[in-house]
């Protein structure tokens, strides 16, 4: 009888353990049971949502990301193609300043998106913020304004690893620092896309220090986006109507054999426009509303999500000229490289030279 009883107990324990493993529950060594989801998502905090009509969650993705989300539980049918407004932020200084005494905040970004008049029922928001303090601040603002904004969902991503993109104002546009800075930005853009894209038709990237979007620009991008899958527009900073020079069409320099050897040894090569062979927006303005480009900038950038799912990402390295024995090539990093990848799968990039986003003149 004792052996029969032990056999029954063993069998019951075996079946129970099998059921636990099938449902994602694991028996810990101390005898406690905890939930392990298939993609290793680890809940951080579960509370009843303080926002009426929204489901609120905060949890950890793997070992390197924290995610806060607000999901609208009363979503109406989208009025227009769905957009995921996407922004990368380092800290509170990333929003820059209106003037010497007034610093912009995340609230100003929300107001700017609201002012585009794009339907809230078709809008979602994704923000990646590196700084822990700013992450907490953005969470609070999202919670406070969720019902007013009426977005379909809001996701705030916080990398637990360090991704420092801060460069001094005087060094910001120097080629050596640009390569390092843009490599990190490319990684962060890819992280945000891969963790927040759901059923949206397209992403709309905005720089954190953009303070105004021309009336109708977003709607025009969406209209053209039915056929043209990557679109950017002009960026103005003060009197400079061509702040973002990463949008261009034409031919750039390629390295000589000596320069190629330098690249192979880990040296730096700066790609440059070939005089008379590259057109920027200033050369294209006043003509067609939308024109073909070989490269785009990221101050505002529309990308169809179907392209991202097909493998079009922001290269964190110079992708043009890559070889098996080279660490990287000599051109096409971040936004400039996305068109290179898109072209390989039969798509192309476009620009709207006659419509603008407006960039702040003062850093944070």
C-alpha positions in Angstrom: 0.0 0.0 0.0 2.8 2.4 0.9 4.5 1.9 -2.5 1.2 2.3 -4.3 0.5 5.5 -2.4 4.0 6.8 -3.3 3.5 5.9 -6.9 0.2 7.8 -7.0 1.8 10.9 -5.4 4.7 10.7 -7.8 2.3 10.5 -10.8 0.2 13.4 -9.6 3.3 15.6 -9.1 4.6 14.6 -12.6 1.3 15.7 -14.2 1.2 18.9 -12.2 4.7 19.8 -13.2 3.9 19.0 -16.8 0.9 21.3 -16.7 3.0 24.1 -15.2 5.6 23.8 -17.9 3.0 24.0 -20.6 1.3 27.1 -19.2 4.6 29.0 -18.6 4.7 28.4 -14.9 8.0 27.1 -13.4 8.6 25.6 -10.0 11.4 27.5 -8.3 14.1 25.8 -6.2 12.5 27.3 -3.0 9.1 25.8 -3.8 7.5 29.0 -4.9 5.8 29.3 -8.3 6.2 32.3 -10.6 5.0 33.1 -14.1 7.5 33.1 -17.0 6.1 34.3 -20.3 7.4 32.9 -23.6 9.3 36.1 -24.5 10.6 36.6 -20.9 8.5 39.7 -20.2 8.8 40.4 -16.5 6.1 42.5 -14.8 7.4 45.4 -12.7 4.2 46.8 -11.4 0.6 46.0 -11.9 -1.9 48.5 -10.6 -5.4 49.5 -11.4 -5.2 52.3 -14.1 -5.8 55.8 -12.8 -6.8 56.8 -16.3 -10.4 56.1 -17.1 -10.8 54.0 -20.3 -7.1 53.1 -20.5 -5.3 49.9 -19.5 -2.0 50.8 -17.9 1.0 48.5 -17.7 4.7 48.7 -16.8 7.0 45.8 -17.3 10.5 44.8 -18.2 11.4 43.4 -21.6 14.3 41.0 -21.3 17.3 42.4 -19.4 17.7 45.7 -21.2 14.4 47.6 -21.5 11.6 48.9 -19.4 8.2 49.6 -21.0 5.2 51.7 -19.8 2.0 51.5 -21.8 -1.4 53.0 -21.9 -3.9 51.2 -24.1 -7.2 52.9 -25.0 -10.0 50.5 -24.2 -12.7 52.6 -26.0 -11.1 53.0 -29.4 -13.4 54.0 -32.2 -12.8 52.9 -35.7 -9.8 54.8 -37.2 -10.9 57.8 -39.4 -7.6 57.7 -41.4 -4.6 55.4 -41.9 -3.1 54.8 -38.5 0.1 56.5 -37.5 2.7 55.8 -34.8 4.3 59.2 -33.8 7.8 58.2 -32.7 10.4 60.2 -30.8 13.9 59.6 -29.3 14.8 61.6 -26.2 18.0 61.6 -24.1 16.9 63.8 -21.2 14.9 66.9 -20.4 17.4 69.0 -22.3 16.6 67.2 -25.5 13.4 69.3 -26.0 15.6 72.4 -26.3 14.4 75.9 -25.7 11.9 78.5 -27.1 14.2 81.2 -25.8 16.9 81.8 -23.1 14.4 81.7 -20.3 11.8 79.1 -21.5 12.7 75.4 -21.9 10.5 73.2 -23.9 9.1 70.0 -22.4 7.4 66.8 -23.4 4.1 68.6 -23.0 5.0 70.8 -26.0 5.5 67.8 -28.1 2.0 66.6 -27.2 0.6 70.0 -28.1 2.4 70.0 -31.4 1.1 66.6 -32.4 -2.4 67.7 -31.3 -2.1 70.8 -33.4 -1.5 68.7 -36.6 -5.2 67.9 -36.4 -4.5 64.3 -37.3 -7.4 62.2 -35.9 -6.7 60.9 -32.4 -8.5 57.7 -33.3 -5.8 57.1 -35.9 -2.8 58.1 -33.7 -0.5 56.3 -31.3 2.6 57.6 -29.6 6.0 55.9 -28.9 8.8 57.6 -27.0 12.2 56.2 -26.1 13.9 58.1 -23.3 17.3 57.3 -21.9 17.2 59.3 -18.7 15.4 57.6 -15.8 14.2 60.9 -14.3 12.7 62.1 -17.7 11.2 58.7 -18.2 9.3 59.0 -14.9 8.2 62.6 -15.8 6.9 61.5 -19.3 5.0 58.7 -17.7 3.2 61.2 -15.4 2.4 63.5 -18.2 1.0 60.7 -20.4 -1.2 59.5 -17.5 -2.4 63.1 -16.9 -3.2 63.9 -20.5 -4.3 60.5 -21.9 -8.0 61.2 -22.0 -7.5 64.7 -23.4 -5.4 63.4 -26.2 -7.4 60.3 -27.0 -4.6 58.4 -28.7 -5.1 54.7 -29.4 -2.1 53.8 -27.3 1.0 55.3 -25.8 4.3 53.5 -25.2 7.3 54.8 -23.3 10.5 52.8 -23.6 13.4 53.2 -21.2 16.7 51.4 -22.0 18.4 50.1 -18.9 21.8 50.0 -20.7 23.6 53.3 -21.4 23.1 54.9 -24.8 24.7 58.3 -24.6 24.1 60.5 -27.7 25.0 63.8 -26.0 27.6 65.9 -27.9 28.5 69.5 -27.3 26.9 72.1 -29.5 30.3 73.0 -31.1 31.0 69.4 -31.9 27.5 68.2 -32.9 28.1 68.4 -36.7 31.7 67.4 -36.9 32.0 64.2 -39.0 33.9 62.2 -36.3 31.2 62.8 -33.7 28.4 62.5 -36.2 29.3 58.9 -37.0 29.4 57.9 -33.3 26.2 59.9 -32.5 24.2 58.6 -35.5 25.2 55.0 -34.9 23.7 55.2 -31.4 20.6 57.0 -32.8 20.1 54.2 -35.4 20.2 51.6 -32.6 17.7 53.5 -30.6 15.3 54.0 -33.5 15.4 50.3 -34.3 14.7 49.4 -30.6 11.7 51.8 -30.5 10.3 50.4 -33.8 10.7 46.8 -32.9 9.1 47.2 -29.4 6.2 49.5 -30.2 4.9 48.8 -33.7 1.6 47.0 -33.7 -1.2 47.4 -36.3 -0.2 50.9 -37.5 0.0 51.7 -41.2 3.1 53.9 -40.8 5.6 55.5 -38.4 6.1 59.2 -38.3 9.4 60.1 -36.8 9.9 63.5 -35.2 13.0 65.0 -33.7 12.6 66.1 -30.1 13.7 69.6 -30.8 11.1 70.3 -33.6 8.6 72.9 -32.3 6.3 73.4 -35.3 4.9 71.3 -38.2 3.5 73.2 -41.2 -0.3 72.9 -41.4 -1.4 69.9 -43.5 2.1 68.4 -43.7 1.2 65.2 -41.9 -1.9 64.8 -43.9 0.0 65.3 -47.2 2.6 62.6 -46.1 -0.2 60.2 -45.4 -1.9 60.9 -48.7 1.3 60.3 -50.7 2.2 57.4 -48.4 -0.4 55.2 -50.1 2.1 54.9 -53.0 5.4 56.3 -51.7 6.6 54.4 -48.6 9.4 56.6 -47.2 8.9 60.4 -47.2 10.7 63.3 -45.5 10.2 67.1 -45.7 12.2 70.3 -45.4 13.5 71.5 -42.0 14.0 75.1 -41.2 16.1 76.5 -38.3 15.7 80.2 -38.0 16.6 81.7 -41.3 18.2 78.5 -42.6 15.7 76.7 -44.8 17.9 73.7 -45.3 18.9 72.6 -41.8 18.7 68.9 -42.5 21.3 68.2 -45.2 20.8 64.4 -44.9 18.0 64.7 -47.5 19.6 64.7 -51.0 19.7 63.2 -54.5 22.8 62.6 -56.6 26.4 61.3 -56.2 28.8 61.4 -53.3 32.5 60.6 -53.1 33.8 57.1 -52.7 37.2 56.3 -51.2 40.4 55.8 -53.1 42.4 52.6 -52.7 44.5 54.4 -50.1 41.5 55.6 -48.2 39.9 52.1 -48.4 43.0 50.7 -46.8 42.6 53.3 -44.0 39.0 52.2 -43.5 40.2 48.6 -43.3 42.6 49.5 -40.6 39.8 51.2 -38.6 40.3 54.7 -39.9 37.6 57.3 -40.6 36.4 58.4 -44.0 34.0 61.3 -44.5 31.7 61.0 -47.5 31.1 64.3 -49.3 28.9 65.7 -52.0 30.5 65.7 -55.5 30.3 69.4 -56.6 27.5 69.9 -59.1 26.2 66.3 -58.7 24.1 66.5 -55.5 20.8 68.2 -55.1 19.4 69.2 -51.7 16.0 70.6 -51.0 17.1 74.2 -51.7 17.7 73.1 -55.3 14.3 71.3 -55.6 12.1 73.9 -53.9 9.4 75.7 -55.9 8.8 72.8 -58.2 6.9 69.5 -57.6 5.3 68.9 -54.3 7.1 65.6 -53.9 10.4 64.5 -55.5 12.6 61.4 -55.5 15.6 61.3 -53.1 18.6 59.0 -52.6 18.8 59.8 -48.9 16.5 61.2 -46.2 16.8 63.1 -43.0 15.1 62.3 -39.7 13.7 65.6 -38.5 10.4 64.3 -39.8 10.3 61.0 -41.5 7.3 58.9 -42.7 7.9 55.1 -43.1 5.3 52.4 -43.9 5.4 49.7 -41.3 5.3 47.0 -44.0 8.8 48.1 -45.0 10.1 47.7 -41.5 8.6 44.3 -41.2 10.3 43.4 -44.5 13.7 44.3 -43.0 14.2 48.0 -43.7 15.9 49.4 -40.6 18.3 52.2 -39.7 21.8 50.9 -40.2 24.0 51.6 -37.2 27.1 51.6 -39.5 28.2 52.9 -42.9 26.3 50.2 -44.9 27.3 51.4 -48.4 30.6 49.7 -49.4 30.5 46.9 -46.8 32.6 43.9 -47.5 33.3 40.7 -45.6 36.7 41.8 -44.5 35.6 45.4 -43.6 34.1 46.3 -40.3 31.9 48.8 -42.2 31.7 50.7 -45.5 32.0 54.4 -46.1 28.5 55.9 -46.4 24.9 55.4 -45.6 24.5 55.5 -41.8 21.2 55.8 -39.9 18.6 57.7 -42.0 20.9 58.0 -45.0 21.3 54.2 -45.1 17.5 53.4 -44.8 17.0 54.4 -48.5 19.9 52.1 -49.5 18.2 49.1 -47.9 14.8 50.1 -49.2 16.1 50.3 -52.8 17.4 46.7 -52.4 13.9 45.5 -52.0 12.4 47.6 -54.7 11.3 50.7 -52.8 12.4 54.3 -52.9 12.6 57.5 -50.9 10.8 60.8 -51.4 10.9 64.3 -50.2 8.5 67.3 -49.9 10.7 70.4 -50.4 7.9 72.9 -50.1 6.6 72.0 -46.7 8.6 72.4 -43.4 9.1 71.3 -39.9 10.7 74.0 -37.7 13.7 73.3 -35.5 14.6 75.2 -32.4 17.7 77.4 -32.5 18.6 77.0 -28.8 19.8 73.8 -27.1 18.4 72.8 -23.8 
